[in-house]
Amino acid sequence: MSTFTLQIITPEKIFFEGEVQRVIIRTTEGDVGILAKHERYVAALPSGPVKVILSDGTEKLAALSGGAVKVSPDRTAILANAVEWAEDIDVDWAKRSEEDARRRVENSKNQQDLKYAEMKLQRALNRLRVSSMKD
């Protein structure tokens, strides 16, 4: 199967760069599969899973916390607010983060606090959902 270069970049670092066979990513319009020679495409990314099929056929799953994807026929770049491989997710920490976010939602005093708490809750739930998908 043909391959293409995938880069996953966060504000802190290049999270992943390598040759892949396929990427399945959740966009704001739904899930999209990307193969080599895909037409040019740009989309916003909400929090959600990203499945990467490496050049050797190995599958990797990651939790992405929002961003954007830019696709060209030979290269795809995912710009992510945050991303974490499923096997690296600390489930206990994610559960504590979910509980904290729910408390923040209940106790928010203004729209800004509420929006931050809801984003934190969405990220925690996404991490928990993706960690359960790895098995």
C-alpha positions as CSV (number, residue, x, y, z in Angstrom):
1,M,0.0,0.0,0.0
2,S,1.2,3.5,-0.8
3,T,2.4,5.7,2.1
4,F,2.6,9.4,2.8
5,T,4.2,11.6,5.4
6,L,2.2,12.5,8.5
7,Q,3.2,15.2,11.0
8,I,1.3,15.7,14.2
9,I,2.4,19.0,15.8
10,T,1.5,20.5,19.1
11,P,2.5,24.0,20.4
12,E,5.2,22.2,22.4
13,K,6.7,19.8,20.0
14,I,6.5,17.6,16.9
15,F,4.5,14.7,18.4
16,F,4.8,12.3,15.5
17,E,6.5,12.4,12.1
18,G,6.7,9.4,9.8
19,E,5.4,7.5,6.8
20,V,1.9,6.1,7.2
21,Q,-0.6,4.1,5.1
22,R,-3.7,5.7,6.4
23,V,-5.1,8.2,9.0
24,I,-8.7,8.2,10.3
25,I,-9.5,11.4,12.0
26,R,-12.7,13.0,13.4
27,T,-13.5,16.4,11.9
28,T,-16.3,18.8,12.8
29,E,-18.1,17.3,9.8
30,G,-17.6,13.6,10.7
31,D,-14.8,11.0,10.5
32,V,-12.5,11.2,7.5
33,G,-10.1,8.6,6.1
34,I,-6.9,9.9,4.5
35,L,-4.8,7.8,2.1
36,A,-1.8,8.6,0.0
37,K,-2.6,11.0,-2.9
38,H,-5.6,12.3,-1.1
39,E,-7.0,15.6,-2.6
40,R,-6.1,18.8,-0.9
41,Y,-8.3,19.3,2.2
42,V,-8.4,21.4,5.3
43,A,-10.7,20.9,8.3
44,A,-11.2,21.9,11.9
45,L,-10.8,19.1,14.5
46,P,-12.8,18.8,17.7
47,S,-11.6,16.6,20.5
48,G,-11.7,13.0,19.3
49,P,-9.7,9.9,18.4
50,V,-7.1,9.7,15.7
51,K,-6.2,6.3,14.2
52,V,-2.8,6.1,12.5
53,I,-1.9,3.0,10.4
54,L,1.9,3.0,10.1
55,S,3.8,1.9,7.0
56,D,4.3,-1.6,8.5
57,G,0.5,-1.9,9.1
58,T,0.7,-1.4,12.8
59,E,-2.2,0.7,14.2
60,K,-1.7,3.5,16.7
61,L,-4.5,5.3,18.5
62,A,-4.3,8.8,20.0
63,A,-6.6,11.2,21.8
64,L,-6.6,14.6,20.2
65,S,-7.8,17.8,21.9
66,G,-8.9,20.0,19.1
67,G,-6.9,21.5,16.2
68,A,-6.9,21.4,12.4
69,V,-5.8,19.1,9.6
70,K,-4.2,20.1,6.3
71,V,-4.0,17.4,3.6
72,S,-2.1,17.4,0.4
73,P,-1.4,14.4,-2.0
74,D,1.9,13.5,-0.4
75,R,1.8,15.0,3.1
76,T,-0.7,15.5,6.0
77,A,-0.2,17.8,8.9
78,I,-2.3,17.7,12.0
79,L,-2.0,20.8,14.2
80,A,-3.3,19.8,17.6
81,N,-3.9,21.7,20.9
82,A,-2.8,18.5,22.7
83,V,-2.4,14.9,21.7
84,E,-1.6,11.7,23.5
85,W,-1.1,8.0,22.5
86,A,-3.8,5.8,24.0
87,E,-1.3,3.6,25.7
88,D,0.2,6.6,27.5
89,I,-3.0,7.9,29.0
90,D,-3.1,7.8,32.8
91,V,-6.7,6.6,33.3
92,D,-6.7,7.5,37.0
93,W,-5.5,11.0,36.3
94,A,-8.1,11.4,33.5
95,K,-10.9,10.3,35.9
96,R,-9.7,12.8,38.5
97,S,-9.6,15.4,35.8
98,E,-13.2,14.5,34.8
99,E,-14.4,14.9,38.4
100,D,-12.6,18.2,38.8
101,A,-14.1,19.5,35.5
102,R,-17.6,18.5,36.6
103,R,-17.2,20.4,39.9
104,R,-16.0,23.4,37.9
105,V,-19.0,23.2,35.6
106,E,-21.3,23.2,38.6
107,N,-19.5,26.0,40.4
108,S,-18.8,28.3,37.5
109,K,-19.6,31.9,38.2
110,N,-19.5,33.3,34.7
111,Q,-19.5,32.2,31.0
112,Q,-15.7,32.2,30.8
113,D,-15.4,29.8,33.8
114,L,-18.1,27.6,32.3
115,K,-16.5,27.5,28.9
116,Y,-13.1,26.5,30.4
117,A,-14.7,23.9,32.6
118,E,-16.6,22.4,29.7
119,M,-13.4,22.2,27.6
120,K,-11.6,20.5,30.4
121,L,-14.5,18.0,30.8
122,Q,-14.5,17.3,27.1
123,R,-10.8,16.6,27.1
124,A,-11.0,14.3,30.1
125,L,-13.9,12.4,28.6
126,N,-12.1,12.1,25.2
127,R,-9.0,10.7,26.9
128,L,-11.1,8.1,28.8
129,R,-13.0,7.1,25.7
130,V,-9.8,6.7,23.6
131,S,-8.0,4.8,26.4
132,S,-10.9,2.3,26.4
133,M,-10.7,1.9,22.6
134,K,-7.1,0.6,22.6
135,D,-8.1,-2.9,23.9
